[in-house]
C-alpha cells in the first residue's frame, strides 16, 4: 500500500513551486501496545472525565478548556474560542532562506518528514529545488501551518527526495545553564586524559541504525508470546549493587581491553524488528 501523506500543499522558493506531500519519517505505530482491562471480567476499560470535587462524570458538551491564572482559578475557553486562535493556512511551505547544512544545533530538531512530489507535473520543479540544494550543499528554512500551528521546517536533500524536520521554538528549548550551572570546574589532564583519548580512539566507529536493536520491544513480544503459550514468566533478577571503583584503575583496565569498534552489516529494510506474537489479539492497538 502506498504511504499516505500527513500533509499536502506546495513547496515554494521565489516563483518556483511544486505540489508536495509530507510523509511521517519516524513512527511508533509498530511498537507493541496494550489495552487496560478489568482483571475480573477481562473487558476493556474506558476513560471517563469526572468533576474533581463532586466525583460525578461530566458530559462531553460540558467539557471546556481552562487556563489556570491562580490557585484553583481558571479562565474558561470553549472549542470555538480555541479554534479562533488557529492561524489561517494557505498550504504553502514557503522557503525564506538557505543556510549551511550544519548551521542549526540539532537540539532544535523536532520531528522528521519525507517530502516528495504528489503528482507528475510537480516532479521537474521538485528535482530542480532538490538538486540545486544538493549542489550548493545548503539546507532551506521554510514556514507553514502544520497541524494547527505555524511551524518552522528545516529542509535538506535526502537520497531521491527531501527531508523536512520541524524545529522547536526557542522558548521550548531549555537553557543549558539551568542544568550545567552548578557543575564544578574540573580540568582533567596527564595520564588520565591520555587514557581516555586512547579508549575513544580505539572505540571510534560509525553509526548505522540497523546495528541497534530495541531490546525492550523484543522482550515484550517474548513476554506476550509466553503468556499465550501458557509458559511461566520468570521474575527479573535484581542487579548486584555497583561497587565504587577507582577512576584511574578503571581507565587503565578499559584501555587494556579496548579494541577498535567493528561495524556489523545487516540487511536493509529499516533494521531488524522484534517478531510480533502470532496471535491476532496481540496486534490490536490501544484505543
JOVEN-V921250 format. One record per helix or strand of 2 or more residues. SS is the DSSP state (A for helix, B for strand). FROM is the first residue (numbers start at 1). TO is the last residue. Records with the same first field share a line. If there is no record, write none. Layout:
SS = FROM-TO  FROM-TO
This chain:
B = 7-13  16-24  65-70  73-77  92-100  109-117  138-146  149-158  161-167
A = 60-62  79-83  106-108  120-136  170-172  177-180  191-202  209-211  215-228  247-257  280-283
